[in-house]
Each structure stands twice: as structure tokens, then as C-alpha cells.
């Protein structure tokens, strides 16, 4: 087996342009080590001696599965249950004020491995009832994390942020061969749907939604990509619906169709 080759500046620039073209992600020069760490195994898999060879493979038009795997490897992000908890306090209040009988639909537009999705589900089950009229849609460009999210099956180490009472109420602890894991209650999973969506492309027919979460994603986009992505997503909000971004993100200077109601929380008039 070959040792992992070094990546040249020209080769790294090729991957920077490729991931920007596909996903709108601006990968800074500081991410070179990350890219090498994520892709070096694929070079060893093919016995390639350069990153240029791998680039030619994924751009050949004949290796779509490998191209998707490359995207998956370069777009994995950290997530955990009840991350940025004030957003879920806000969601709880919005759901409680929602007109009875009208569907309550939420979109997690960068669902990753699903912790955000199931946090939303737990809040809505509390407020609207576990058999209530609500749906949570989860999407991501990364197929491998979507499979994890759809399964709702996690190792117990992933309970970070999850209140113990919710772990007892909405999760099933694994036994025997499943020991050390937990499964999200099927009654919650039945309220979810998952689909691959590239936010950098035209969106599928979805919505309208009462709330859209797009958290900790825009930090990877340049200003023009942010404008395009946010503009598309806001069209999927109901009038009066809310758009929630990450604690280090803002829509100031990006979109004027929504109004800030709290830091990182916006409402469509």
C-alpha cells in the first residue's frame, strides 16, 4: 500500500473550486490538512500516487458514487441534541401559539446526523402531542449522515445535550447486541421525512413551513452564496414563519425579506 502523498497547492485549488461548484462551500487554505485527512484513505483505496489522479476520477463523469462519497467526506459537521437551546425555547413558544388544527411543519435544512431533527420532534411532541398534526423535514447534501438521521439509532456517547427525562421518554435503550446504543422512539420518527437537498441548487417542491432551521451552515458560504441560499429558503416559509440561523451567523446584509425578532431568529412578514 502506498503512503499518502502530499497535496500540491495546485491540486488543493482544484478541490477548492470543485466543492464550491457543487455545494457552494468556500474552503479556505487553512482547510488543506482537513481535506488531506478526509481524502487520503480514498487515495490509498485506489492506490493513487497523487491527489490529481483522484481529482480526475471524481470529475470524469463516470464515478458519480465516488463523487458523492467525496462530498460526504468534506461536508461532515458537528451536531448534538439541543444545541443552542434558546432556539428550542423559542420553537416551543411558537408551537404553543400555533392555531389548533392547522399543520405545523418544520424544515431542518442542514440536518446532518439528525440530532437537530429529533430535538425539534421532542419539543413538538411535548407541545402539540406525540400524535399531533406536525411534521419535521430533514435534508442534507451528505447522504451518509442522512442515513444515520433517518435510522435514528445512536451510540450512547451521542446523548450530549439530551436531558435525561427526554432520553427516558422518547428513546429506547439498546439491550443485548444493541447495548451501548439508543433508538429514537418510532412515534417521533413517524413524524419525520428525509431527503437529499443541495442548497446550492434549485430546491425541490417543499413547504410551506412554519419554521426553517439553517444553523451553522452559512459560515461555509461566501456572501453571494449566502444570499442565493437564504433567498431560496425564505420562499418556502409561510407568512409569519420563522427562520433560525446559528449563534455566529446573521442575515444582516444578506436578506431583507425577513425581520429580526431575536438574535439569530427572523420572521417573514
Legacy VTK file of the C-alpha trace (Angstrom):
# vtk DataFile Version 3.0
C-alpha trace
ASCII
DATASET POLYDATA
POINTS 269 float
0.000 0.000 0.000
1.312 3.463 -0.897
1.917 6.071 1.773
-0.372 9.069 1.459
1.183 11.544 -0.988
1.456 15.238 -0.239
-1.053 17.522 -1.920
0.267 20.364 -4.052
-1.164 23.868 -3.923
-2.482 23.429 -7.466
-4.234 20.169 -6.563
-5.781 21.690 -3.438
-7.013 24.623 -5.535
-8.773 22.144 -7.839
-10.675 20.630 -4.910
-11.475 24.100 -3.538
-13.118 25.018 -6.841
-14.896 21.671 -7.106
-16.532 21.723 -3.660
-17.508 25.352 -4.212
-19.110 24.474 -7.555
-21.006 21.513 -6.119
-22.032 22.741 -2.662
-21.204 26.451 -2.533
-18.683 25.777 0.239
-15.720 28.151 0.395
-12.848 26.006 1.663
-10.052 28.225 2.937
-6.365 27.403 2.554
-6.370 26.530 6.261
-8.582 23.507 5.428
-5.855 21.773 3.421
-4.964 19.495 6.348
-8.645 18.602 6.811
-9.028 17.732 3.126
-5.932 15.539 3.175
-7.141 13.806 6.339
-10.558 13.104 4.819
-9.443 12.015 1.325
-6.148 10.209 1.948
-7.950 6.885 2.558
-9.627 7.165 -0.828
-6.237 7.605 -2.499
-4.966 4.502 -0.713
-8.148 2.650 -1.731
-7.361 3.285 -5.407
-3.579 3.012 -4.956
-3.242 6.519 -6.370
0.069 8.335 -6.093
-1.326 11.867 -6.331
-4.406 13.903 -5.472
-4.516 14.897 -9.119
-5.377 11.301 -10.028
-8.242 11.278 -7.551
-9.483 14.636 -8.828
-9.533 13.309 -12.376
-11.531 10.287 -11.224
-14.262 12.249 -9.419
-14.590 14.734 -12.292
-14.558 12.106 -15.042
-18.341 11.799 -15.190
-18.066 8.035 -14.734
-17.685 7.884 -10.935
-20.799 9.542 -9.521
-20.790 7.321 -6.433
-17.201 8.286 -5.628
-18.010 11.953 -6.220
-20.871 11.703 -3.703
-18.551 9.974 -1.242
-16.049 12.816 -1.650
-18.812 15.349 -0.929
-19.874 13.331 2.129
-16.311 13.263 3.450
-15.836 17.006 3.025
-19.184 18.158 4.466
-19.455 16.307 7.787
-20.210 18.792 10.601
-20.561 18.605 14.362
-24.042 18.477 15.853
-25.673 17.401 19.095
-29.053 17.367 20.818
-30.480 20.710 21.991
-27.545 22.634 20.559
-28.133 26.374 21.096
-31.020 25.675 23.442
-32.645 29.132 23.234
-33.751 28.299 19.707
-35.789 25.385 21.023
-37.290 27.526 23.785
-38.421 29.857 21.010
-39.772 26.939 18.959
-41.732 25.781 21.992
-43.404 29.200 22.279
-44.171 29.385 18.547
-45.737 25.916 18.585
-47.791 26.721 21.684
-49.257 29.784 19.940
-49.995 27.922 16.703
-53.689 27.732 15.688
-55.194 24.429 16.761
-55.910 22.026 13.913
-53.527 23.622 11.413
-50.481 21.531 10.459
-47.191 22.638 11.964
-44.321 21.935 9.577
-40.622 22.473 10.285
-37.601 22.089 7.996
-34.093 21.353 9.226
-32.268 22.308 6.041
-28.868 21.000 7.141
-29.925 18.009 9.217
-26.536 16.277 9.440
-26.855 13.109 11.564
-30.297 14.046 12.865
-29.824 15.343 16.404
-31.411 18.668 15.433
-34.340 16.874 13.790
-35.136 14.785 16.845
-34.667 17.710 19.218
-37.355 19.510 17.217
-39.528 16.387 17.375
-39.221 16.147 21.145
-40.218 19.784 21.588
-43.213 19.454 19.255
-44.326 16.201 20.862
-44.275 17.984 24.218
-46.268 20.981 22.983
-48.529 19.591 20.236
-48.768 15.981 21.376
-46.940 12.936 20.123
-49.926 12.177 17.872
-50.385 15.821 16.854
-50.541 17.274 13.355
-46.880 18.160 12.833
-44.064 17.113 10.513
-40.308 17.671 10.541
-38.412 17.505 7.244
-34.671 16.909 7.343
-32.366 17.474 4.408
-28.632 17.479 3.753
-26.282 17.208 0.803
-24.416 14.441 2.634
-26.039 11.038 2.018
-24.141 9.154 4.716
-25.283 11.459 7.531
-28.849 11.356 6.204
-28.854 7.567 6.547
-27.834 7.943 10.191
-30.511 10.574 10.736
-33.258 8.506 9.158
-32.350 5.460 11.251
-32.413 7.499 14.484
-30.034 4.974 16.057
-27.098 6.368 18.038
-24.376 5.261 20.401
-24.954 6.345 23.998
-21.940 8.654 23.769
-24.106 10.834 21.495
-26.513 11.827 24.274
-24.627 15.105 24.756
-27.172 17.865 25.368
-30.102 15.453 25.711
-31.961 15.946 29.012
-32.256 12.648 30.944
-36.047 12.921 31.051
-36.174 13.066 27.242
-33.795 10.143 26.983
-36.245 8.144 29.101
-39.401 9.498 27.461
-38.502 9.465 23.772
-35.648 6.970 23.367
-35.301 3.207 23.647
-32.117 1.959 25.281
-30.465 -0.933 23.464
-30.094 -4.332 25.101
-28.073 -7.450 24.266
-26.415 -6.923 20.862
-27.677 -3.311 20.815
-26.258 -2.496 24.237
-24.476 0.866 24.320
-26.905 2.421 21.826
-30.297 4.099 21.848
-33.074 4.390 19.270
-35.394 7.353 18.810
-38.997 6.319 19.527
-40.815 5.301 16.341
-43.684 7.601 17.269
-41.283 10.519 16.753
-39.636 9.046 13.671
-43.078 8.675 12.083
-43.347 12.479 12.057
-40.140 12.861 10.016
-39.101 12.642 6.401
-35.586 12.849 4.963
-34.283 13.809 1.547
-31.033 14.822 -0.072
-31.065 18.505 -0.955
-28.214 20.595 -2.332
-28.989 24.111 -1.081
-26.755 25.473 -3.821
-29.222 24.254 -6.475
-32.896 24.861 -7.179
-34.920 23.494 -4.284
-37.475 20.688 -4.617
-41.181 21.302 -4.067
-41.362 21.604 -0.297
-43.356 23.544 2.266
-44.670 25.891 3.200
-43.076 25.758 6.649
-43.791 27.450 9.953
-40.108 27.315 10.916
-36.901 26.698 8.958
-33.606 25.934 10.707
-30.423 26.750 8.769
-27.829 26.697 11.507
-24.047 26.686 11.339
-24.027 26.292 7.566
-23.656 29.821 6.216
-20.215 30.075 7.814
-19.030 27.877 4.921
-20.543 30.105 2.205
-19.306 33.327 0.647
-21.605 36.354 0.667
-23.183 35.759 -2.729
-23.880 32.080 -1.993
-25.473 33.084 1.325
-27.814 35.480 -0.494
-28.866 32.862 -3.029
-29.378 30.061 -0.492
-31.270 32.171 2.048
-33.416 33.729 -0.677
-34.495 30.304 -1.913
-35.266 29.016 1.570
-37.298 32.030 2.636
-39.637 31.403 -0.281
-40.552 28.142 1.491
-41.680 29.949 4.675
-45.298 30.774 5.400
-46.053 34.448 6.006
-45.354 34.878 9.698
-42.957 31.918 9.643
-39.576 31.982 11.364
-36.068 31.456 10.033
-33.357 30.406 12.517
-29.583 30.601 11.941
-26.585 29.663 14.090
-25.331 31.759 17.005
-22.348 33.033 14.981
-24.419 33.838 11.886
-26.614 36.734 10.781
-28.886 37.702 7.890
-27.841 41.351 8.101
-26.769 42.412 4.633
-27.889 39.060 3.225
-31.679 39.275 3.053
-34.228 41.998 3.784
-37.374 39.881 3.319
-37.382 38.857 6.994
-37.183 40.866 10.210
-35.087 40.032 13.275
-37.202 39.184 16.325
-34.309 37.892 18.461
-30.598 37.487 17.731
-30.313 34.741 15.038
-34.148 34.444 14.751
-36.065 36.144 11.939
-39.727 36.357 10.949
-41.228 36.638 7.475
-43.896 39.410 7.411
LINES 1 270
269 0 1 2 3 4 5 6 7 8 9 10 11 12 13 14 15 16 17 18 19 20 21 22 23 24 25 26 27 28 29 30 31 32 33 34 35 36 37 38 39 40 41 42 43 44 45 46 47 48 49 50 51 52 53 54 55 56 57 58 59 60 61 62 63 64 65 66 67 68 69 70 71 72 73 74 75 76 77 78 79 80 81 82 83 84 85 86 87 88 89 90 91 92 93 94 95 96 97 98 99 100 101 102 103 104 105 106 107 108 109 110 111 112 113 114 115 116 117 118 119 120 121 122 123 124 125 126 127 128 129 130 131 132 133 134 135 136 137 138 139 140 141 142 143 144 145 146 147 148 149 150 151 152 153 154 155 156 157 158 159 160 161 162 163 164 165 166 167 168 169 170 171 172 173 174 175 176 177 178 179 180 181 182 183 184 185 186 187 188 189 190 191 192 193 194 195 196 197 198 199 200 201 202 203 204 205 206 207 208 209 210 211 212 213 214 215 216 217 218 219 220 221 222 223 224 225 226 227 228 229 230 231 232 233 234 235 236 237 238 239 240 241 242 243 244 245 246 247 248 249 250 251 252 253 254 255 256 257 258 259 260 261 262 263 264 265 266 267 268
